[in-house]
């Protein structure tokens, strides 16, 4: 009688341990719907496609076509950094597939550098060494929707791939960039009010006792031009500006 009782206790203990292991991470893998929050570090740049006459001296049409810039020698967009905070909304479709949305508020300026020909004839004195930089202020609300393809879970670890798209709205558009009263040489570049992007990423689910943390690396690419085109020296040389983001995120669910 004692031996069967010990066997029963052994199997009950093993079963309890197995259930506990499966629920590691707060039992999140057994839920059909869950939510969380995120912190993001973002690096952005423009892929700039130049206009056919991008190097030409810019003429001030308001001043009888008087030249106000020198010949443009180079134009490029260095990486600029920012951060974002947001939420996670996750719908489990099956064991290895989730539908996922991560609405995020993003603070991230974008940069464009210009190098003019020297010696300078027309460029204002505050353009050091013929150089000037345009900073496009952006406060974005982003609404991504993606599919998360998950590997099999190995103890407290799981890898995943993410594919999706997002819609972005610039809250700073038209507020921080009001330059109606400025001369052409002091105009600023501006984003479009809204645009779409496609994105792909890779990440890892790390399970702790009561929650899951997911570090993720993601690349996004706007579907097309995100620049608001105006007739001034900094917008005219650019035919298209395509936005690329590199995002490192930490998700807590």
C-alpha atoms as a printed R data frame, in Angstrom:
    type eleno elety resid chain resno      x      y       z
1   ATOM     1    CA   UNK     A     1  0.000  0.000   0.000
2   ATOM     2    CA   UNK     A     2  2.848  2.339   0.822
3   ATOM     3    CA   UNK     A     3  4.552  1.838  -2.566
4   ATOM     4    CA   UNK     A     4  1.485  2.780  -4.727
5   ATOM     5    CA   UNK     A     5  0.914  5.822  -2.486
6   ATOM     6    CA   UNK     A     6  4.487  7.002  -3.083
7   ATOM     7    CA   UNK     A     7  4.019  6.521  -6.847
8   ATOM     8    CA   UNK     A     8  0.807  8.568  -6.802
9   ATOM     9    CA   UNK     A     9  2.543 11.373  -4.860
10  ATOM    10    CA   UNK     A    10  5.448 11.309  -7.325
11  ATOM    11    CA   UNK     A    11  3.151 11.672 -10.364
12  ATOM    12    CA   UNK     A    12  1.157 14.473  -8.675
13  ATOM    13    CA   UNK     A    13  4.376 16.345  -7.896
14  ATOM    14    CA   UNK     A    14  5.678 15.860 -11.458
15  ATOM    15    CA   UNK     A    15  2.357 17.052 -12.875
16  ATOM    16    CA   UNK     A    16  2.364 20.139 -10.619
17  ATOM    17    CA   UNK     A    17  5.962 20.965 -11.619
18  ATOM    18    CA   UNK     A    18  5.072 20.614 -15.305
19  ATOM    19    CA   UNK     A    19  2.059 22.935 -14.989
20  ATOM    20    CA   UNK     A    20  4.205 25.469 -13.130
21  ATOM    21    CA   UNK     A    21  6.843 25.385 -15.870
22  ATOM    22    CA   UNK     A    22  4.216 25.899 -18.550
23  ATOM    23    CA   UNK     A    23  2.824 28.932 -16.683
24  ATOM    24    CA   UNK     A    24  6.245 30.561 -16.295
25  ATOM    25    CA   UNK     A    25  5.783 34.097 -17.630
26  ATOM    26    CA   UNK     A    26  2.453 34.558 -15.889
27  ATOM    27    CA   UNK     A    27  0.795 31.898 -18.063
28  ATOM    28    CA   UNK     A    28  0.811 34.310 -20.998
29  ATOM    29    CA   UNK     A    29  1.130 31.526 -23.613
30  ATOM    30    CA   UNK     A    30 -2.258 30.163 -22.516
31  ATOM    31    CA   UNK     A    31 -4.059 33.488 -23.043
32  ATOM    32    CA   UNK     A    32 -5.818 34.287 -26.320
33  ATOM    33    CA   UNK     A    33 -5.424 38.051 -25.765
34  ATOM    34    CA   UNK     A    34 -2.862 40.037 -23.791
35  ATOM    35    CA   UNK     A    35 -1.444 43.539 -23.569
36  ATOM    36    CA   UNK     A    36  1.657 45.332 -22.324
37  ATOM    37    CA   UNK     A    37  3.861 48.375 -22.858
38  ATOM    38    CA   UNK     A    38  7.075 49.233 -24.694
39  ATOM    39    CA   UNK     A    39 10.119 51.495 -24.696
40  ATOM    40    CA   UNK     A    40 11.910 52.225 -27.969
41  ATOM    41    CA   UNK     A    41 15.243 53.647 -29.098
42  ATOM    42    CA   UNK     A    42 15.053 54.887 -32.691
43  ATOM    43    CA   UNK     A    43 17.623 55.903 -35.332
44  ATOM    44    CA   UNK     A    44 16.290 57.578 -38.490
45  ATOM    45    CA   UNK     A    45 17.619 58.721 -41.831
46  ATOM    46    CA   UNK     A    46 16.319 59.782 -45.226
47  ATOM    47    CA   UNK     A    47 17.170 57.990 -48.424
48  ATOM    48    CA   UNK     A    48 17.465 61.109 -50.581
49  ATOM    49    CA   UNK     A    49 16.749 61.022 -54.309
50  ATOM    50    CA   UNK     A    50 18.072 64.247 -55.835
51  ATOM    51    CA   UNK     A    51 16.314 66.379 -58.426
52  ATOM    52    CA   UNK     A    52 17.921 66.456 -61.911
53  ATOM    53    CA   UNK     A    53 19.153 70.049 -61.345
54  ATOM    54    CA   UNK     A    54 19.919 69.642 -57.639
55  ATOM    55    CA   UNK     A    55 23.304 71.421 -57.838
56  ATOM    56    CA   UNK     A    56 21.979 74.609 -59.444
57  ATOM    57    CA   UNK     A    57 22.231 77.996 -57.758
58  ATOM    58    CA   UNK     A    58 18.854 78.829 -56.234
59  ATOM    59    CA   UNK     A    59 17.252 82.034 -57.560
60  ATOM    60    CA   UNK     A    60 14.972 84.188 -55.431
61  ATOM    61    CA   UNK     A    61 11.836 84.609 -57.539
62  ATOM    62    CA   UNK     A    62 10.636 87.298 -55.104
63  ATOM    63    CA   UNK     A    63 13.735 89.431 -55.770
64  ATOM    64    CA   UNK     A    64 13.920 89.417 -59.579
65  ATOM    65    CA   UNK     A    65 15.660 86.009 -59.664
66  ATOM    66    CA   UNK     A    66 18.586 87.138 -57.547
67  ATOM    67    CA   UNK     A    67 20.914 84.224 -56.608
68  ATOM    68    CA   UNK     A    68 20.717 83.404 -52.897
69  ATOM    69    CA   UNK     A    69 22.790 80.200 -52.741
70  ATOM    70    CA   UNK     A    70 25.991 78.923 -54.263
71  ATOM    71    CA   UNK     A    71 26.263 75.713 -56.261
72  ATOM    72    CA   UNK     A    72 25.380 72.723 -54.124
73  ATOM    73    CA   UNK     A    73 28.173 70.127 -53.916
74  ATOM    74    CA   UNK     A    74 26.628 67.516 -51.581
75  ATOM    75    CA   UNK     A    75 23.428 66.649 -49.805
76  ATOM    76    CA   UNK     A    76 22.969 63.779 -47.361
77  ATOM    77    CA   UNK     A    77 20.997 62.630 -44.328
78  ATOM    78    CA   UNK     A    78 22.969 61.468 -41.249
79  ATOM    79    CA   UNK     A    79 21.405 59.188 -38.654
80  ATOM    80    CA   UNK     A    80 19.483 60.965 -35.914
81  ATOM    81    CA   UNK     A    81 18.228 59.356 -32.726
82  ATOM    82    CA   UNK     A    82 15.030 59.529 -30.713
83  ATOM    83    CA   UNK     A    83 12.797 57.494 -28.449
84  ATOM    84    CA   UNK     A    84  9.255 56.194 -28.212
85  ATOM    85    CA   UNK     A    85  6.798 54.876 -25.623
86  ATOM    86    CA   UNK     A    86  3.780 52.779 -26.401
87  ATOM    87    CA   UNK     A    87  1.424 49.878 -25.785
88  ATOM    88    CA   UNK     A    88  1.260 46.291 -26.980
89  ATOM    89    CA   UNK     A    89 -1.987 44.611 -28.004
90  ATOM    90    CA   UNK     A    90 -1.522 40.933 -28.919
91  ATOM    91    CA   UNK     A    91 -4.054 38.419 -30.250
92  ATOM    92    CA   UNK     A    92 -2.993 34.756 -30.261
93  ATOM    93    CA   UNK     A    93 -4.037 33.063 -33.519
94  ATOM    94    CA   UNK     A    94 -2.410 29.695 -32.887
95  ATOM    95    CA   UNK     A    95  0.608 28.215 -31.115
96  ATOM    96    CA   UNK     A    96  3.122 29.865 -33.455
97  ATOM    97    CA   UNK     A    97  1.272 32.888 -34.847
98  ATOM    98    CA   UNK     A    98  0.066 36.167 -33.276
99  ATOM    99    CA   UNK     A    99 -1.639 39.273 -34.628
100 ATOM   100    CA   UNK     A   100  0.055 42.238 -33.002
101 ATOM   101    CA   UNK     A   101 -0.363 46.015 -32.764
102 ATOM   102    CA   UNK     A   102  1.980 48.400 -30.945
103 ATOM   103    CA   UNK     A   103  0.597 52.005 -30.962
104 ATOM   104    CA   UNK     A   104  3.504 54.306 -30.113
105 ATOM   105    CA   UNK     A   105  4.266 57.975 -29.479
106 ATOM   106    CA   UNK     A   106  7.651 58.769 -31.075
107 ATOM   107    CA   UNK     A   107  9.912 61.800 -30.559
108 ATOM   108    CA   UNK     A   108 12.556 61.861 -33.293
109 ATOM   109    CA   UNK     A   109 14.027 64.687 -35.384
110 ATOM   110    CA   UNK     A   110 15.419 64.010 -38.883
111 ATOM   111    CA   UNK     A   111 18.524 65.686 -40.337
112 ATOM   112    CA   UNK     A   112 19.609 66.788 -43.809
113 ATOM   113    CA   UNK     A   113 23.080 68.275 -44.419
114 ATOM   114    CA   UNK     A   114 23.999 70.589 -47.328
115 ATOM   115    CA   UNK     A   115 27.500 71.442 -48.558
116 ATOM   116    CA   UNK     A   116 27.807 74.475 -50.858
117 ATOM   117    CA   UNK     A   117 30.661 75.436 -53.146
118 ATOM   118    CA   UNK     A   118 33.468 77.552 -51.741
119 ATOM   119    CA   UNK     A   119 34.519 80.358 -51.809
120 ATOM   120    CA   UNK     A   120 31.035 81.561 -51.016
121 ATOM   121    CA   UNK     A   121 29.393 84.359 -52.993
122 ATOM   122    CA   UNK     A   122 25.783 84.150 -51.844
123 ATOM   123    CA   UNK     A   123 25.513 81.814 -48.873
124 ATOM   124    CA   UNK     A   124 24.891 83.752 -45.602
125 ATOM   125    CA   UNK     A   125 27.790 84.132 -43.185
126 ATOM   126    CA   UNK     A   126 26.187 81.864 -40.578
127 ATOM   127    CA   UNK     A   127 26.587 78.870 -42.950
128 ATOM   128    CA   UNK     A   128 29.932 77.754 -41.528
129 ATOM   129    CA   UNK     A   129 32.359 76.627 -44.266
130 ATOM   130    CA   UNK     A   130 29.536 76.550 -46.791
131 ATOM   131    CA   UNK     A   131 27.669 73.971 -44.681
132 ATOM   132    CA   UNK     A   132 24.201 74.085 -43.241
133 ATOM   133    CA   UNK     A   133 21.874 71.569 -41.619
134 ATOM   134    CA   UNK     A   134 18.112 71.245 -41.711
135 ATOM   135    CA   UNK     A   135 16.442 69.610 -38.696
136 ATOM   136    CA   UNK     A   136 12.908 68.364 -39.254
137 ATOM   137    CA   UNK     A   137 11.078 68.258 -35.930
138 ATOM   138    CA   UNK     A   138  8.777 65.236 -35.677
139 ATOM   139    CA   UNK     A   139  6.409 64.030 -32.978
140 ATOM   140    CA   UNK     A   140  4.755 60.966 -34.457
141 ATOM   141    CA   UNK     A   141  1.846 58.797 -33.451
142 ATOM   142    CA   UNK     A   142  2.366 55.407 -35.101
143 ATOM   143    CA   UNK     A   143 -0.174 52.617 -35.557
144 ATOM   144    CA   UNK     A   144  1.620 49.404 -36.572
145 ATOM   145    CA   UNK     A   145 -0.126 46.129 -37.362
146 ATOM   146    CA   UNK     A   146  1.930 42.987 -37.881
147 ATOM   147    CA   UNK     A   147  2.082 39.229 -37.817
148 ATOM   148    CA   UNK     A   148  4.418 37.624 -35.278
149 ATOM   149    CA   UNK     A   149  5.755 34.225 -36.338
150 ATOM   150    CA   UNK     A   150  7.086 32.400 -33.257
151 ATOM   151    CA   UNK     A   151  9.453 29.463 -32.908
152 ATOM   152    CA   UNK     A   152  8.806 26.611 -30.491
153 ATOM   153    CA   UNK     A   153  9.400 27.600 -26.894
154 ATOM   154    CA   UNK     A   154 12.573 26.252 -25.305
155 ATOM   155    CA   UNK     A   155 12.221 26.528 -21.512
156 ATOM   156    CA   UNK     A   156 12.150 30.308 -20.938
157 ATOM   157    CA   UNK     A   157 13.179 31.400 -24.443
158 ATOM   158    CA   UNK     A   158 11.520 31.796 -27.824
159 ATOM   159    CA   UNK     A   159 12.610 33.553 -31.047
160 ATOM   160    CA   UNK     A   160 10.264 35.285 -33.490
161 ATOM   161    CA   UNK     A   161 10.009 37.165 -36.781
162 ATOM   162    CA   UNK     A   162  7.717 40.144 -37.339
163 ATOM   163    CA   UNK     A   163  6.261 41.387 -40.646
164 ATOM   164    CA   UNK     A   164  3.806 44.240 -40.976
165 ATOM   165    CA   UNK     A   165  2.970 47.836 -41.876
166 ATOM   166    CA   UNK     A   166  2.242 51.038 -39.994
167 ATOM   167    CA   UNK     A   167  0.465 54.353 -40.449
168 ATOM   168    CA   UNK     A   168  2.186 57.444 -39.017
169 ATOM   169    CA   UNK     A   169  0.722 60.855 -38.184
170 ATOM   170    CA   UNK     A   170  2.996 63.839 -37.467
171 ATOM   171    CA   UNK     A   171  1.600 65.917 -34.578
172 ATOM   172    CA   UNK     A   172  4.297 68.582 -35.023
173 ATOM   173    CA   UNK     A   173  3.494 69.236 -38.685
174 ATOM   174    CA   UNK     A   174  2.486 72.873 -39.155
175 ATOM   175    CA   UNK     A   175  3.143 73.847 -35.519
176 ATOM   176    CA   UNK     A   176  6.904 73.880 -35.020
177 ATOM   177    CA   UNK     A   177  7.569 74.614 -38.702
178 ATOM   178    CA   UNK     A   178  5.628 77.823 -39.343
179 ATOM   179    CA   UNK     A   179  8.049 79.824 -41.527
180 ATOM   180    CA   UNK     A   180  5.608 81.931 -43.553
181 ATOM   181    CA   UNK     A   181  7.253 85.192 -42.457
182 ATOM   182    CA   UNK     A   182 10.836 84.069 -43.142
183 ATOM   183    CA   UNK     A   183 13.040 84.802 -46.153
184 ATOM   184    CA   UNK     A   184 13.543 81.915 -48.600
185 ATOM   185    CA   UNK     A   185 17.081 81.232 -47.390
186 ATOM   186    CA   UNK     A   186 15.720 80.628 -43.858
187 ATOM   187    CA   UNK     A   187 12.824 78.342 -44.788
188 ATOM   188    CA   UNK     A   188 12.773 74.831 -43.300
189 ATOM   189    CA   UNK     A   189 12.091 71.313 -44.543
190 ATOM   190    CA   UNK     A   190  8.804 69.747 -43.484
191 ATOM   191    CA   UNK     A   191  7.310 66.247 -43.238
192 ATOM   192    CA   UNK     A   192  4.054 65.260 -44.811
193 ATOM   193    CA   UNK     A   193  1.251 65.164 -42.265
194 ATOM   194    CA   UNK     A   194  0.837 61.379 -42.578
195 ATOM   195    CA   UNK     A   195  2.340 58.437 -44.471
196 ATOM   196    CA   UNK     A   196  2.602 54.657 -44.460
197 ATOM   197    CA   UNK     A   197  5.579 52.317 -44.033
198 ATOM   198    CA   UNK     A   198  6.353 48.619 -44.187
199 ATOM   199    CA   UNK     A   199  8.507 46.947 -41.545
200 ATOM   200    CA   UNK     A   200 10.242 43.742 -40.568
201 ATOM   201    CA   UNK     A   201 11.898 42.662 -37.359
202 ATOM   202    CA   UNK     A   202 13.412 39.907 -35.277
203 ATOM   203    CA   UNK     A   203 13.089 39.423 -31.532
204 ATOM   204    CA   UNK     A   204 13.205 37.099 -28.545
205 ATOM   205    CA   UNK     A   205 10.631 36.305 -25.875
206 ATOM   206    CA   UNK     A   206 12.263 35.891 -22.466
207 ATOM   207    CA   UNK     A   207  9.977 34.442 -19.768
208 ATOM   208    CA   UNK     A   208 10.176 35.516 -16.150
209 ATOM   209    CA   UNK     A   209  7.995 34.352 -13.284
210 ATOM   210    CA   UNK     A   210  5.159 36.860 -13.713
211 ATOM   211    CA   UNK     A   211  5.807 38.559 -17.066
212 ATOM   212    CA   UNK     A   212  7.481 38.246 -20.450
213 ATOM   213    CA   UNK     A   213 10.149 40.641 -21.788
214 ATOM   214    CA   UNK     A   214 10.896 40.851 -25.525
215 ATOM   215    CA   UNK     A   215 13.928 42.696 -26.947
216 ATOM   216    CA   UNK     A   216 13.277 43.401 -30.640
217 ATOM   217    CA   UNK     A   217 15.203 44.915 -33.557
218 ATOM   218    CA   UNK     A   218 13.092 46.299 -36.396
219 ATOM   219    CA   UNK     A   219 13.628 48.112 -39.713
220 ATOM   220    CA   UNK     A   220 10.919 50.206 -41.365
221 ATOM   221    CA   UNK     A   221 10.818 51.894 -44.767
222 ATOM   222    CA   UNK     A   222  8.232 54.434 -45.926
223 ATOM   223    CA   UNK     A   223  6.189 53.426 -48.968
224 ATOM   224    CA   UNK     A   224  7.183 56.620 -50.769
225 ATOM   225    CA   UNK     A   225  8.193 60.242 -50.396
226 ATOM   226    CA   UNK     A   226  7.553 61.784 -46.948
227 ATOM   227    CA   UNK     A   227  8.752 65.318 -47.747
228 ATOM   228    CA   UNK     A   228  6.425 68.282 -48.163
229 ATOM   229    CA   UNK     A   229  7.701 69.939 -51.350
230 ATOM   230    CA   UNK     A   230  7.985 73.726 -51.400
231 ATOM   231    CA   UNK     A   231  9.895 76.203 -53.544
232 ATOM   232    CA   UNK     A   232 12.848 77.126 -51.349
233 ATOM   233    CA   UNK     A   233 16.623 76.318 -51.422
234 ATOM   234    CA   UNK     A   234 16.402 73.241 -49.179
235 ATOM   235    CA   UNK     A   235 13.375 71.470 -50.641
236 ATOM   236    CA   UNK     A   236 14.034 72.183 -54.337
237 ATOM   237    CA   UNK     A   237 17.174 69.942 -54.672
238 ATOM   238    CA   UNK     A   238 15.269 66.916 -53.319
239 ATOM   239    CA   UNK     A   239 13.044 64.900 -55.624
240 ATOM   240    CA   UNK     A   240 12.099 62.318 -52.970
241 ATOM   241    CA   UNK     A   241 12.957 61.690 -49.326
242 ATOM   242    CA   UNK     A   242 12.195 58.138 -48.199
243 ATOM   243    CA   UNK     A   243 12.270 57.594 -44.447
244 ATOM   244    CA   UNK     A   244 14.137 54.649 -42.918
245 ATOM   245    CA   UNK     A   245 13.909 53.808 -39.215
246 ATOM   246    CA   UNK     A   246 16.000 51.381 -37.176
247 ATOM   247    CA   UNK     A   247 14.268 50.595 -33.886
248 ATOM   248    CA   UNK     A   248 15.378 48.706 -30.806
249 ATOM   249    CA   UNK     A   249 12.438 47.962 -28.504
250 ATOM   250    CA   UNK     A   250 11.827 46.380 -25.130
251 ATOM   251    CA   UNK     A   251  8.304 44.962 -24.711
252 ATOM   252    CA   UNK     A   252  6.863 43.964 -21.350
253 ATOM   253    CA   UNK     A   253  3.737 41.769 -21.377
